[in-house]
Amino acid sequence: MIQYKPCKGTGKAKGCGCNKDVRAEYRKYGLGIECCYADWLYSSEEGKAMIEKATLKATKSRKSMETAVREDVHRKRLPVVLKQTQTVFNEYIRLRDKHQPCISSGFPLNGLYDAGHLFSVKQYSGLRFDERNVHAQSIGDNRHKEGNFEDYLIQVYLRLDSESVDQLRKDAHYFKIHPKKWTIEEVLEIKKEYQIKLKQL
């Protein structure tokens, strides 16, 4: 059975209403939705406060959604940009060192060779684009001897000054404890930098 009740404000809307009988389920704060509720909502201080609160909530929800979308795009795109930039950076290292021997074995580099990291990218993410940490290395040492770390460290002291290598080791210690979280903007800037450097070689 349909129930009717008078349009008579309650709570925040007390004192408002036209007293016209309206369907009970079509009332809010005692006011008929089709007759007085909208007028009260937009004309009273209480109603305006409710609208402002609802607007702020909706805006916050929308911003949260936009942020979530941006973070999702960033999360999916970052690995691609990192890979592209690593390719450009590694090519620069190989060309920079094309007249140098293998950084770990000391033997001449013939044919194909890698840009080998002294401190690995996985464990020391902050050093992946650090020129002190990357040198031309034979495929055998880089891929099949896990980088031949001991000989690499000896040879890098001979190639760079000891102060630079000591600082590199300190930086490695820091990044192992505090992994670097790259942003797309940072990585793209590095890519641009090494594209320019490649042209200058």
C-alpha positions, 0 to 999 in steps of 0.5 A: 500500500502506498503511503503518503506523508506531508512535505514537512522538513525534519532535521536540517530542513526543519521549518521548511516544506509546503505540507502537501501530501507526497509519497513517503519514499519520495521525501528527503529530510521530510521534504518532497523531492518533486516539490520542495527539496531542491529549493531547500537544497539550493537556497538554504545554508545547510543545503548549500553546505551539503552540495559543497561537501558532495562536490568536494567528494566527487572531485576528490574521487575523480582526482584519485581515479585520474592519479590511479590511471596515470600511475598505471600508465607510468607502471606499464610504460616505464619498463619500455622506456628503461629498455630503450634508454639502456640500448642507447646508453649501452651503444654509447659505452661500446663506441666509447670503449671500442679501442679499449680491451675487455674491462675484466680480462684485459684481452682485446675485444673482437667482433661483438662485445657487451657494455658490462656493469661492474655493479649489476642493474638488478641490485644497483638500479641507481648505477645502471646509467653511470659511466663509471660503472659500465665498460666494454666487456667480452660476451664471455665474461659478461654473460657466462662468468656473471660479469667476472666481478673480481677481475673487473674491479681490479681493472677498473682501478687501473682505468679510472682514478682510485678516487672515482672508483672508491666513490663508485663503491660508496654509491653502490653501497647506498643504492643497494640499501636505497634502490633508485626508483626511476621516473619516465621523465628522468629516463627520457632525459638520459636517453636524449643526453646519450643520443646526443653523445652518440652523435658526437663520437 
